[in-house]
Amino acid sequence: MRVSLEWLREYVEIDLAAEELAERLTRAGFEVGAWEYLGAGLEKVFTGEIVRLERHPDADHLQVARVDLGPMGLMQLVTGAPNAAVGQKVVVALPGANLPNLGPVRQARFRGVVSEGVVCSAWELGLEGHRQEEGILILPPETPPGRAVAPYIGLDDTVLEIDITPNRADCLGLVNLAREVAAITGGRLRLPPCEVDSVPEPAREAATVTIEAPDLCARYVAAIIRGVTIGPSPSWMQRRLRAAGMRPINNVVDITNYVMLELGQPLHAFDYHRLQGPQIVVRRARPGEKLRTLDGVERLLVPETLVIADARRAVAIAGIMGGEETEISEATRWILLESANFSPASIRRTSRTLGLRSEASLRFERGIDLELAPRAAYRAARLMRELAGGEVLAGLIDCGEKSRPAVTVDLNLKRLNSLLGLELTRA
């Protein structure tokens, strides 16, 4: 698990250097395999703004850009990127920089035109989840030119690689790892806000949810958010997702991934108007049933596969991956947000049968707190209201078990002190 210290510090006060925190976590039972400063090697890479763009006089596939680097002035750069445009905020590597996937940067001449550096793509910068052919990386419009680039692409951060053991699956959520850090260091824990302002219309009147396989799905919670506008998520969220090894997609999908990493509860967003009914049915797959998943693969589902269906067909493989037919697109305006609790054995079996693993299945396979589902739904709905302009319908559609009996552990104080070599009092 990749843990961003910048993100972790939102939930707990940490004054320790990365090395000391890693040592304390390891002594507490969390093996920290490595840590890295993400911005290493980018000391000569800066933000810039394209102020002029002309076709290369002797090469139709190239363009000559004048890029404003703030205090460093204007620089001439030759680029072959098809997505370059005037007014864009971009990343510029100057001579002396050493890019992860490009190597050393030098001043060069392209058919007689000097390029004083490189306008960088996300792939050249080594950002995970990007391909070489994607074109140059476009930064948010509010990015000031002439600044060291690391804070603007999520690389002004140290990331710990932590091996989360199967018995501590709760720590696949950053908030629960922050609880451990608070216990280890004495730092104050800060929980993310989950309360959300809603409109009077109740969510339960907008859709129905039926659990036909309660042995495989203990609880299914749905929230309804209407009037969203699909677009990029804010730069701070994109930075944190990249640091965790995930590729930003759009504001709604990014929010579901963000809350999963934050709380440990996987979520899925359906385009409400592409659901038949609108209805959600949690059931076993029917003989011969097929589903084209978000990765573009059409999959034949075996009868023991737990699926999320609408009134007509399967729309997701429960706990693993959604389907193409109800995915979020630029045309999406209403969201049905899923926050559920699935059987670990069922998810593990289906994942192995289909040869399909995801960040969601990793968490479901290890078991998730039943009572986390509504909290995560409200947290994501709150962020969709803030970052996608949506209105949250009142309440949740909540089916299945609401809680389970608390576990009581008998603790012998004398035995405890004997084992620890301490003199703890009952108080």
Phi, psi and chi 1 to 4 in degrees:
 res  aa     phi    psi   chi1   chi2   chi3   chi4
   1 MET       -  130.8  177.3 -179.7  175.8      -
   2 ARG   -92.2  121.3  -68.9  173.9   59.0   84.7
   3 VAL  -116.4  114.1  175.6      -      -      -
   4 SER   -78.6  123.8  154.5      -      -      -
   5 LEU   -67.2  -35.1  -71.3 -168.3      -      -
   6 GLU   -61.0  -42.0 -177.9  -92.2  -25.7      -
   7 TRP   -71.8  -43.1 -167.5   -5.4      -      -
   8 LEU   -60.1  -35.1 -172.0   63.5      -      -
   9 ARG   -66.7  -15.2  -73.8 -169.8  177.9  101.6
  10 GLU   -67.7  -26.1 -178.8  171.0  -41.0      -
  11 TYR  -105.7  -16.6  -47.9  123.6      -      -
  12 VAL  -151.8  142.3   62.1      -      -      -
  13 GLU   -73.0  124.3  -61.8  168.7  -16.2      -
  14 ILE  -130.7  118.3  -53.2  173.1      -      -
  15 ASP  -108.1    4.7  -65.6  -33.2      -      -
  16 LEU   -87.1  149.8  -55.5  175.6      -      -
  17 ALA   -68.5  158.0      -      -      -      -
  18 ALA   -56.7  -40.2      -      -      -      -
  19 GLU   -63.3  -42.8  -65.1   84.8  -11.7      -
  20 GLU   -71.2  -39.4 -173.9  175.5   -7.7      -
  21 LEU   -61.9  -41.7  178.1   61.2      -      -
  22 ALA   -60.4  -40.9      -      -      -      -
  23 GLU   -65.5  -42.7 -178.9 -175.5  -11.7      -
  24 ARG   -67.7  -39.5  -69.0 -153.5 -169.2 -177.4
  25 LEU   -64.2  -40.3  -77.3  169.0      -      -
  26 THR   -63.5  -41.7  -61.0      -      -      -
  27 ARG   -67.1  -23.0  -78.2 -167.1  -86.2  126.4
  28 ALA   -89.7    1.6      -      -      -      -
  29 GLY   107.5    5.4      -      -      -      -
  30 PHE  -111.7  111.6  -62.1   92.0      -      -
  31 GLU   -77.0  116.5 -177.4 -179.7  -12.7      -
  32 VAL   -96.6  107.4 -179.6      -      -      -
  33 GLY   -74.8  -34.7      -      -      -      -
  34 ALA  -166.1  166.0      -      -      -      -
  35 TRP  -144.8  150.5   60.0   88.6      -      -
  36 GLU  -145.9  143.8   60.7  171.7  -37.9      -
  37 TYR   -86.2  119.5  175.1   63.5      -      -
  38 LEU   -68.7  -24.4  -61.1 -179.5      -      -
  39 GLY   -89.5    6.8      -      -      -      -
  40 ALA   -60.6  131.3      -      -      -      -
  41 GLY    90.6   -1.9      -      -      -      -
  42 LEU  -108.7   26.8  -61.0 -180.0      -      -
  43 GLU   -65.7  -23.3  -67.9   78.8    7.9      -
  44 LYS  -112.8   32.8  -67.8 -166.9  174.4 -176.1
  45 VAL  -120.3  128.8 -175.4      -      -      -
  46 PHE  -133.3  165.2  -59.7   91.2      -      -
  47 THR   -83.1  150.9   60.6      -      -      -
  48 GLY  -152.0  170.6      -      -      -      -
  49 GLU  -129.1  127.4  178.7  179.7    0.8      -
  50 ILE   -73.7  117.1  -61.7  177.3      -      -
  51 VAL  -106.9  -17.0  -64.6      -      -      -
  52 ARG  -151.8  144.4 -164.9  169.4   73.9 -158.6
  53 LEU  -144.1  121.7 -161.8   61.7      -      -
  54 GLU  -131.7  152.0  -61.5  173.9  -14.8      -
  55 ARG   -69.3  139.7 -172.3  169.1  -62.3  -78.0
  56 HIS   -61.0  134.2 -170.5  -70.2      -      -
  57 PRO   -66.0  -18.3   22.0  -32.6      -      -
  58 ASP  -131.8   16.0 -163.2   30.1      -      -
  59 ALA  -155.6  108.9      -      -      -      -
  60 ASP   -64.3  -26.0  -70.8  -17.6      -      -
  61 HIS   -86.4   -0.9   66.3  -72.4      -      -
  62 LEU  -114.4  154.2  -62.9  177.3      -      -
  63 GLN  -128.8  151.2  -62.7 -175.1   87.0      -
  64 VAL  -108.1  118.8 -178.4      -      -      -
  65 ALA  -109.1  140.3      -      -      -      -
  66 ARG  -102.4  121.9  -64.9  -72.3  -75.2  178.2
  67 VAL  -119.1  128.0 -179.5      -      -      -
  68 ASP   -83.0  120.5  178.9   11.9      -      -
  69 LEU  -109.7   31.9  -68.8  177.4      -      -
  70 GLY    63.1 -124.0      -      -      -      -
  71 PRO   -59.6  -20.9  -20.4   31.1      -      -
  72 MET   -87.6   -4.0  -70.5  172.7  -80.8      -
  73 GLY    83.8 -164.2      -      -      -      -
  74 LEU   -89.1  143.5  -66.1  174.6      -      -
  75 MET  -133.6  150.0  -68.0 -164.6  174.9      -
  76 GLN   -98.6  127.4  178.7  172.6  -76.6      -
  77 LEU  -134.3  136.9  -57.6  159.4      -      -
  78 VAL   -99.1  131.5  176.8      -      -      -
  79 THR  -137.7  147.7  177.3      -      -      -
  80 GLY  -106.9   10.7      -      -      -      -
  81 ALA   -69.9  127.6      -      -      -      -
  82 PRO   -74.5  -15.5   26.2  -33.5      -      -
  83 ASN   -98.1    8.6   61.6  -30.3      -      -
  84 ALA   -72.8  140.2      -      -      -      -
  85 ALA  -153.0  152.4      -      -      -      -
  86 VAL   -62.9  138.6  171.8      -      -      -
  87 GLY    94.9  -12.4      -      -      -      -
  88 GLN   -73.3  145.3  -70.9  173.3  -22.3      -
  89 LYS   -92.9  126.0  -58.1  -62.7  176.6   61.5
  90 VAL  -131.3  177.6  -64.3      -      -      -
  91 VAL  -110.8  128.9  178.1      -      -      -
  92 VAL  -121.5  126.3  176.1      -      -      -
  93 ALA  -101.5  126.7      -      -      -      -
  94 LEU   -94.3  161.9  -59.2 -178.2      -      -
  95 PRO   -52.7  134.5  -28.9   36.9      -      -
  96 GLY   105.5  -19.6      -      -      -      -
  97 ALA   -71.7  155.8      -      -      -      -
  98 ASN  -132.1   99.4 -169.1    6.2      -      -
  99 LEU   -84.4  142.1  -58.2 -178.7      -      -
 100 PRO   -53.1  -42.0  -27.7   35.2      -      -
 101 ASN  -111.2    8.8  -73.0  -29.2      -      -
 102 LEU  -123.1  -28.8 -172.0   65.6      -      -
 103 GLY    89.6 -160.3      -      -      -      -
 104 PRO   -64.2  139.6  -20.5   32.1      -      -
 105 VAL  -100.8  132.1  174.6      -      -      -
 106 ARG  -132.3  158.4  -58.3  179.4  179.4   85.6
 107 GLN   -65.3  135.3 -177.5  170.4  -61.9      -
 108 ALA  -136.5  165.7      -      -      -      -
 109 ARG  -122.6  125.5 -172.7  179.1  -65.6  -87.0
 110 PHE  -113.1  102.8  -65.4   87.4      -      -
 111 ARG    49.1   48.9  -64.7 -163.3  178.1 -175.6
 112 GLY    91.0   -9.0      -      -      -      -
 113 VAL  -107.2  126.8  177.1      -      -      -
 114 VAL   -78.7  135.0  172.0      -      -      -
 115 SER  -113.5  119.9 -177.4      -      -      -
 116 GLU   -84.1    9.1  -61.1  176.3  -86.0      -
 117 GLY   171.7 -156.3      -      -      -      -
 118 VAL  -132.1  131.8  173.1      -      -      -
 119 VAL   -85.4  119.4 -174.6      -      -      -
 120 CYS   -92.2  147.9  -57.7      -      -      -
 121 SER   -95.1  164.2   68.5      -      -      -
 122 ALA   -62.7  -34.8      -      -      -      -
 123 TRP   -65.0  -44.0  177.4   82.3      -      -
 124 GLU   -61.5  -32.7  -71.2  166.4  -21.4      -
 125 LEU   -79.0   -6.9  -67.2  165.7      -      -
 126 GLY    81.8   17.3      -      -      -      -
 127 LEU   -72.3  132.4  -59.9 -177.4      -      -
 128 GLU   -67.5  147.2  -67.2 -170.8   24.6      -
 129 GLY    84.5    9.2      -      -      -      -
 130 HIS  -116.3  152.5  -68.9  -86.9      -      -
 131 ARG  -109.9  159.2  -57.6 -176.0  -57.5  -84.5
 132 GLN   -62.9  -32.7 -172.9  172.8    2.6      -
 133 GLU   -87.3    7.0   62.6  -89.3   16.7      -
 134 GLU   -73.7  -16.3  -74.7 -178.1   -3.5      -
 135 GLY    93.3 -176.9      -      -      -      -
 136 ILE   -71.4  154.7   58.0  173.9      -      -
 137 LEU   -79.4  127.5  176.0   63.3      -      -
 138 ILE  -101.5  122.6  -50.2  -59.1      -      -
 139 LEU   -87.1  161.3  -60.9  175.0      -      -
 140 PRO   -56.3  148.1  -26.0   35.3      -      -
 141 PRO   -58.6  -27.4  -21.4   31.1      -      -
 142 GLU   -80.6    0.0   66.6  -88.4   16.0      -
 143 THR   -67.4  123.7  -53.8      -      -      -
 144 PRO   -76.0  143.8   26.1  -31.2      -      -
 145 PRO   -78.6  154.1   26.0  -31.3      -      -
 146 GLY    85.1   16.5      -      -      -      -
 147 ARG  -105.5  150.8  -55.2  -70.5  179.9   86.4
 148 ALA   -55.9  133.7      -      -      -      -
 149 VAL   -78.5  -23.2   77.7      -      -      -
 150 ALA   -50.1  -45.8      -      -      -      -
 151 PRO   -66.4  -21.5  -19.6   32.0      -      -
 152 TYR   -91.7   -9.5  -61.9   95.0      -      -
 153 ILE  -123.9   20.6   57.4  174.4      -      -
 154 GLY    75.2   21.6      -      -      -      -
 155 LEU  -110.7    3.7  -61.1 -177.4      -      -
 156 ASP   -90.1   62.6 -172.9   24.0      -      -
 157 ASP  -160.3  154.2 -167.9    5.5      -      -
 158 THR  -109.6  132.6  -61.5      -      -      -
 159 VAL  -114.7  129.6  171.4      -      -      -
 160 LEU   -96.2  137.0  -57.3 -178.1      -      -
 161 GLU   -96.5  107.6  -68.2  -83.0   -1.9      -
 162 ILE  -114.0  131.3  -57.0  180.0      -      -
 163 ASP   -88.5  109.2 -177.8   18.0      -      -
 164 ILE   -87.8  117.0  -56.4  -64.0      -      -
 165 THR   -73.0  155.4   53.5      -      -      -
 166 PRO   -57.2  -30.3  -26.8   35.4      -      -
 167 ASN   -78.3   -6.7   64.4  -49.8      -      -
 168 ARG  -122.1   45.8  -67.8  -49.4  -50.2  -89.5
 169 ALA   -62.3  -23.3      -      -      -      -
 170 ASP   -59.3  -28.2   57.7  -55.9      -      -
 171 CYS   -81.4    7.1  -71.7      -      -      -
 172 LEU   -75.7   -1.5  -71.0  169.8      -      -
 173 GLY  -107.7  130.4      -      -      -      -
 174 LEU   -59.4  -34.4  -86.0  177.1      -      -
 175 VAL   -61.1  -41.1  165.5      -      -      -
 176 ASN   -73.3  -32.5  -72.9  -31.4      -      -
 177 LEU   -65.5  -36.4 -172.7   63.6      -      -
 178 ALA   -62.4  -34.3      -      -      -      -
 179 ARG   -60.0  -42.1  -67.0 -179.0 -167.5  -85.5
 180 GLU   -64.8  -43.0  -61.1  -64.3  -39.7      -
 181 VAL   -63.4  -39.6  173.5      -      -      -
 182 ALA   -61.8  -40.6      -      -      -      -
 183 ALA   -67.3  -37.3      -      -      -      -
 184 ILE   -72.9  -40.3  -67.3  166.9      -      -
 185 THR  -104.5  -16.6   65.5      -      -      -
 186 GLY    83.5    7.4      -      -      -      -
 187 GLY   -70.5  157.1      -      -      -      -
 188 ARG   -82.4  132.3 -174.4  169.1   61.0   89.9
 189 LEU   -85.2  136.7 -175.6   69.2      -      -
 190 ARG  -125.1  116.5  -64.2 -178.6  -68.3  -98.7
 191 LEU   -89.1  143.3  -62.4  178.3      -      -
 192 PRO   -69.5  144.9   24.7  -33.0      -      -
 193 PRO   -70.6  136.2   25.4  -32.6      -      -
 194 CYS  -118.7   -6.5  -63.7      -      -      -
 195 GLU   -69.6  144.8  -56.4   77.4   16.5      -
 196 VAL  -139.5  137.8   59.5      -      -      -
 197 ASP   -78.3  133.9  -66.6  -28.9      -      -
 198 SER  -127.9  163.3   58.7      -      -      -
 199 VAL   -85.8  163.9  -62.1      -      -      -
 200 PRO   -65.1  -30.4  -21.4   33.0      -      -
 201 GLU   -62.4  128.8  -66.2   91.5  -31.3      -
 202 PRO   -77.4  142.3   23.6  -29.1      -      -
 203 ALA   -62.2  -35.0      -      -      -      -
 204 ARG   -64.1  -16.4   64.3  178.4  179.3  -86.0
 205 GLU   -89.4   -6.4  -67.1 -176.7    3.2      -
 206 ALA   -95.5  -19.3      -      -      -      -
 207 ALA  -161.7  164.6      -      -      -      -
 208 THR  -120.2  150.6   62.8      -      -      -
 209 VAL  -130.1  130.8  173.2      -      -      -
 210 THR  -129.8  129.5  -55.3      -      -      -
 211 ILE  -102.2  108.0  -59.0  176.3      -      -
 212 GLU   -93.0  -10.0  -67.6 -175.2   -3.9      -
 213 ALA  -128.0   70.4      -      -      -      -
 214 PRO   -64.7  -19.9   21.3  -31.9      -      -
 215 ASP   -71.5  -20.8   55.6  -35.0      -      -
 216 LEU  -107.8  -15.4  -56.3 -176.1      -      -
 217 CYS  -137.3  106.3  175.6      -      -      -
 218 ALA   -76.9  -31.3      -      -      -      -
 219 ARG  -153.7  140.3 -170.3  175.6 -166.7  179.2
 220 TYR  -135.6  119.5 -166.1  100.1      -      -
 221 VAL  -115.5  134.7  170.4      -      -      -
 222 ALA  -129.8  136.9      -      -      -      -
 223 ALA  -114.9  151.0      -      -      -      -
 224 ILE  -117.3  125.5  -53.7  -67.0      -      -
 225 ILE  -123.4  123.7  -56.0   94.8      -      -
 226 ARG  -114.5  156.5   70.1 -175.6 -176.9 -167.0
 227 GLY    74.1   29.0      -      -      -      -
 228 VAL   -78.6  156.5  -60.8      -      -      -
 229 THR  -118.6  118.7  -59.8      -      -      -
 230 ILE   -80.0  131.9  -54.8  -59.2      -      -
 231 GLY  -168.2 -171.9      -      -      -      -
 232 PRO   -67.7  147.2  -15.4   28.6      -      -
 233 SER   -75.9  160.2   55.9      -      -      -
 234 PRO   -62.9  157.2   20.1  -30.3      -      -
 235 SER   -60.3  -36.0   55.5      -      -      -
 236 TRP   -63.7  -36.3   60.5  -94.4      -      -
 237 MET   -72.4  -41.6 -179.6  172.1  -76.8      -
 238 GLN   -60.7  -41.0  -67.1 -168.6   33.7      -
 239 ARG   -60.2  -44.8  -70.8 -161.2  -55.1  -90.4
 240 ARG   -68.8  -39.1  -71.1  177.8  173.6 -176.7
 241 LEU   -63.9  -43.3  -70.0  174.3      -      -
 242 ARG   -62.2  -41.7  -73.7 -165.8 -175.9  102.0
 243 ALA   -61.4  -30.7      -      -      -      -
 244 ALA   -84.3   -2.3      -      -      -      -
 245 GLY    92.1   17.5      -      -      -      -
 246 MET  -114.4  145.8  -58.9 -168.1   77.9      -
 247 ARG   -91.8  125.3 -179.8  171.8   61.4   89.8
 248 PRO   -61.7  142.8  -20.9   32.7      -      -
 249 ILE  -121.2  -64.0  -62.4  172.4      -      -
 250 ASN  -157.0  173.0   59.6   52.8      -      -
 251 ASN   -59.2  -43.0   47.7    2.6      -      -
 252 VAL   -69.6  -49.1  167.1      -      -      -
 253 VAL   -64.3  -39.9  174.9      -      -      -
 254 ASP   -62.1  -37.1  -69.6   -5.3      -      -
 255 ILE   -63.8  -42.3  -73.7  167.7      -      -
 256 THR   -62.1  -40.5   63.5      -      -      -
 257 ASN   -69.5  -38.6  -72.3  -29.7      -      -
 258 TYR   -62.2  -47.2 -175.0   87.5      -      -
 259 VAL   -68.0  -35.2  174.1      -      -      -
 260 MET   -60.0  -46.3  175.3 -175.3   67.0      -
 261 LEU   -68.4  -33.1  -65.5  170.3      -      -
 262 GLU   -73.4  -51.7 -179.5 -178.3   64.4      -
 263 LEU  -102.2  -18.8  -60.8 -179.8      -      -
 264 GLY    91.2    3.7      -      -      -      -
 265 GLN  -103.5  112.9  168.9   70.7   54.7      -
 266 PRO   -63.7  145.8  -22.3   34.5      -      -
 267 LEU  -131.7  160.6  -56.9  166.4      -      -
 268 HIS  -143.1  136.7 -174.1   71.3      -      -
 269 ALA  -107.3  124.8      -      -      -      -
 270 PHE  -103.3  145.1  -65.0   98.4      -      -
 271 ASP   -71.6  109.3 -174.7  -38.9      -      -
 272 TYR   -54.8  -41.7  173.1   90.9      -      -
 273 HIS   -77.9   -5.8  -73.7  116.7      -      -
 274 ARG  -100.8    2.9  -62.6  170.6   76.2  178.2
 275 LEU   -89.7  134.6  -69.5  168.8      -      -
 276 GLN   -81.0  131.1  -57.9  -64.5  -44.8      -
 277 GLY   131.2  -68.4      -      -      -      -
 278 PRO   -67.0  128.9   25.9  -30.5      -      -
 279 GLN  -146.9  145.3 -177.2  177.6   -1.1      -
 280 ILE  -120.4  127.4  -70.3  -68.8      -      -
 281 VAL  -125.5  122.7 -178.5      -      -      -
 282 VAL   -97.7  109.4 -172.9      -      -      -
 283 ARG  -147.6  171.7   59.6  169.5  172.2   80.0
 284 ARG   -77.7  151.6  -73.7  172.9  166.5   84.2
 285 ALA   -65.6  149.6      -      -      -      -
 286 ARG   -87.3  154.6  -66.3  166.5  179.5  154.4
 287 PRO   -55.3  128.7  -26.1   35.3      -      -
 288 GLY    78.1    4.0      -      -      -      -
 289 GLU   -71.1  140.0 -167.4  165.3   21.6      -
 290 LYS  -123.7  157.1  -64.5  179.7 -180.0  179.8
 291 LEU  -149.5  130.2  172.6   67.8      -      -
 292 ARG   -89.6  113.7 -175.6  174.6  -66.6  -83.3
 293 THR   -83.8  173.0   45.7      -      -      -
 294 LEU   -62.3  -18.4  -71.0  171.3      -      -
 295 ASP   -85.0    6.0   56.4    1.4      -      -
 296 GLY    84.1    6.6      -      -      -      -
 297 VAL   -99.6  130.6  177.4      -      -      -
 298 GLU   -85.0  125.2 -174.8  174.5   71.6      -
 299 ARG  -117.7  135.0  -58.1 -179.5 -175.0  -83.6
 300 LEU   -85.1  123.7  177.4   63.4      -      -
 301 LEU   -97.6  129.3  -53.0  175.9      -      -
 302 VAL   -80.4  155.6  -61.1      -      -      -
 303 PRO   -57.7  -27.4  -28.8   35.8      -      -
 304 GLU   -82.0   -2.1  -81.9  -56.6  -54.7      -
 305 THR   -71.7  127.6  -58.8      -      -      -
 306 LEU   -83.2  126.5 -175.7   67.0      -      -
 307 VAL  -123.4  157.7  -60.9      -      -      -
 308 ILE  -100.6  123.8  -49.6  -58.4      -      -
 309 ALA  -124.7  162.0      -      -      -      -
 310 ASP  -104.3 -157.1   60.0   15.0      -      -
 311 ALA   -70.0  -14.0      -      -      -      -
 312 ARG  -120.2  -40.8 -173.2  172.4   61.0   86.3
 313 ARG  -152.8  167.6   80.8  -69.7 -163.9 -156.6
 314 ALA   -68.7  138.4      -      -      -      -
 315 VAL  -122.0   -5.0  -65.9      -      -      -
 316 ALA  -164.4  152.0      -      -      -      -
 317 ILE   -89.9  114.0  -58.8  173.4      -      -
 318 ALA   -53.2  128.1      -      -      -      -
 319 GLY    74.2    2.1      -      -      -      -
 320 ILE  -125.1  -58.7  -59.9  177.8      -      -
 321 MET  -160.1  144.2 -171.2  173.2  -71.8      -
 322 GLY   -80.8  173.7      -      -      -      -
 323 GLY  -103.6  158.1      -      -      -      -
 324 GLU   -65.1  -34.6  -83.7 -169.8  -10.7      -
 325 GLU   -65.9  -23.7  -70.5 -169.1   72.6      -
 326 THR  -120.3   20.4   54.3      -      -      -
 327 GLU   -72.6  159.8   71.9  174.9  -44.8      -
 328 ILE   -74.2  132.4  -55.6  -56.3      -      -
 329 SER  -133.3  177.4   68.8      -      -      -
 330 GLU   -62.6  -22.4  -68.5 -176.8   -1.2      -
 331 ALA   -84.6   -8.7      -      -      -      -
 332 THR   -65.2  134.6  -59.6      -      -      -
 333 ARG  -125.2  -29.1  -67.4  -64.0  173.1  -95.9
 334 TRP  -117.9  144.3  -77.9   46.7      -      -
 335 ILE  -121.2  133.5  -58.1  -67.6      -      -
 336 LEU  -104.6  116.1 -172.8  145.3      -      -
 337 LEU  -100.7  122.7  176.3   68.2      -      -
 338 GLU   -95.8  132.3  168.3 -168.7  -70.9      -
 339 SER  -138.8  107.2 -177.4      -      -      -
 340 ALA  -130.9  171.2      -      -      -      -
 341 ASN  -127.5  108.9 -170.7  -79.0      -      -
 342 PHE  -107.0  156.8  -59.7  118.3      -      -
 343 SER   -64.7  124.6  159.4      -      -      -
 344 PRO   -56.3  -41.7  -26.0   34.9      -      -
 345 ALA   -64.3  -39.0      -      -      -      -
 346 SER   -64.3  -45.3  169.5      -      -      -
 347 ILE   -66.2  -40.7  -57.9  -57.2      -      -
 348 ARG   -62.9  -43.4 -167.3  178.4  -54.8  114.8
 349 ARG   -65.7  -45.6 -178.7  172.2   57.2 -112.7
 350 THR   -65.4  -42.1  -61.5      -      -      -
 351 SER   -60.3  -41.7  179.5      -      -      -
 352 ARG   -69.3  -41.8 -170.9 -175.7  -51.8  115.2
 353 THR   -62.8  -43.0  -60.2      -      -      -
 354 LEU   -86.9   -9.5  -64.0  176.8      -      -
 355 GLY    62.7   38.3      -      -      -      -
 356 LEU  -131.9  117.5 -178.7   62.0      -      -
 357 ARG  -122.2  150.8  -68.6 -177.2   62.9   82.8
 358 SER  -146.5  170.2   64.1      -      -      -
 359 GLU   -60.3  -34.2  -71.6  -71.3  -23.4      -
 360 ALA   -66.9  -48.4      -      -      -      -
 361 SER   -63.6  -34.9   67.7      -      -      -
 362 LEU   -55.8  -41.3  169.5   68.8      -      -
 363 ARG   -77.8  -43.6  -73.0  159.5  173.8   79.6
 364 PHE   -64.0  -36.1  -80.2  124.0      -      -
 365 GLU   -61.4  -28.7  -74.6  176.6    9.3      -
 366 ARG   -95.0   -8.9  -62.1 -173.1  179.0 -164.0
 367 GLY    97.2  135.4      -      -      -      -
 368 ILE  -130.4  143.9  -66.7  172.8      -      -
 369 ASP   -57.0  126.2 -179.3    4.4      -      -
 370 LEU   -58.5  -35.3 -178.6   74.2      -      -
 371 GLU   -84.3    0.7  -61.9  179.9   31.0      -
 372 LEU   -79.4  -23.9 -175.0   57.4      -      -
 373 ALA   -55.9  -51.3      -      -      -      -
 374 PRO   -67.5  -35.1   19.3  -29.6      -      -
 375 ARG   -62.1  -44.7 -177.7 -178.6  169.4 -156.5
 376 ALA   -65.8  -37.8      -      -      -      -
 377 ALA   -62.7  -44.9      -      -      -      -
 378 TYR   -66.2  -39.1  -81.3  129.5      -      -
 379 ARG   -61.3  -47.3  172.4   64.0  172.2  157.2
 380 ALA   -67.3  -39.6      -      -      -      -
 381 ALA   -62.3  -39.1      -      -      -      -
 382 ARG   -60.3  -45.0  176.9 -169.4  176.3  102.6
 383 LEU   -67.8  -35.6  -70.4  171.5      -      -
 384 MET   -67.3  -34.1  -71.8 -176.9 -168.1      -
 385 ARG   -65.0  -41.8 -177.6  176.9 -178.9  -86.4
 386 GLU   -76.2  -40.4  -65.9  174.9   -3.3      -
 387 LEU  -106.6  -12.6  -54.0 -179.9      -      -
 388 ALA  -124.5    5.1      -      -      -      -
 389 GLY    69.8   22.0      -      -      -      -
 390 GLY   -87.1  165.4      -      -      -      -
 391 GLU  -109.7  133.8  -67.1 -178.6  -29.4      -
 392 VAL   -97.5  123.8 -178.0      -      -      -
 393 LEU   -70.3  148.7  -88.7   58.5      -      -
 394 ALA   -65.1  136.4      -      -      -      -
 395 GLY    72.6 -172.1      -      -      -      -
 396 LEU  -129.0  155.2  -60.1  168.5      -      -
 397 ILE   -89.9  111.0  -51.7  167.6      -      -
 398 ASP  -126.6  109.9 -168.7  -10.8      -      -
 399 CYS  -119.5  147.2  -61.7      -      -      -
 400 GLY    99.5 -162.0      -      -      -      -
 401 GLU   -66.4  139.6  -61.9  179.3   56.7      -
 402 LYS   -97.9  -28.3  -56.8  -60.0 -174.0  -71.7
 403 SER  -160.1  168.7   63.0      -      -      -
 404 ARG  -129.2  156.6  -72.2  173.1  177.5  156.6
 405 PRO   -57.5  138.5  -22.2   32.4      -      -
 406 ALA   -68.4  146.3      -      -      -      -
 407 VAL   -88.9  129.1  176.4      -      -      -
 408 THR  -105.6  130.9  -59.8      -      -      -
 409 VAL  -115.2  123.6  178.3      -      -      -
 410 ASP   -81.1  131.7  -66.6  -35.4      -      -
 411 LEU  -126.2  121.8 -175.8   63.1      -      -
 412 ASN   -92.8  114.5 -176.9  -66.7      -      -
 413 LEU   -63.4  -40.3 -175.0   59.0      -      -
 414 LYS   -63.1  -44.1 -178.8  178.5  178.9 -178.5
 415 ARG   -64.8  -39.5  176.3   68.5  171.8  153.8
 416 LEU   -59.5  -50.3  177.3   67.3      -      -
 417 ASN   -63.6  -34.4  -77.8  -33.0      -      -
 418 SER   -64.7  -41.1  172.6      -      -      -
 419 LEU   -71.7  -38.4  -73.5  169.6      -      -
 420 LEU   -89.7  -15.9  -66.0 -179.8      -      -
 421 GLY    70.8   30.5      -      -      -      -
 422 LEU  -118.9 -179.7  -59.9  174.6      -      -
 423 GLU  -130.6   61.9  -64.3 -177.5   -0.6      -
 424 LEU   -72.9  138.5  -61.7  172.7      -      -
 425 THR   -91.0  168.4   64.5      -      -      -
 426 ARG   -61.3  -37.2 -174.2  169.5  -62.5  -82.7
 427 ALA   -63.9      -      -      -      -      -
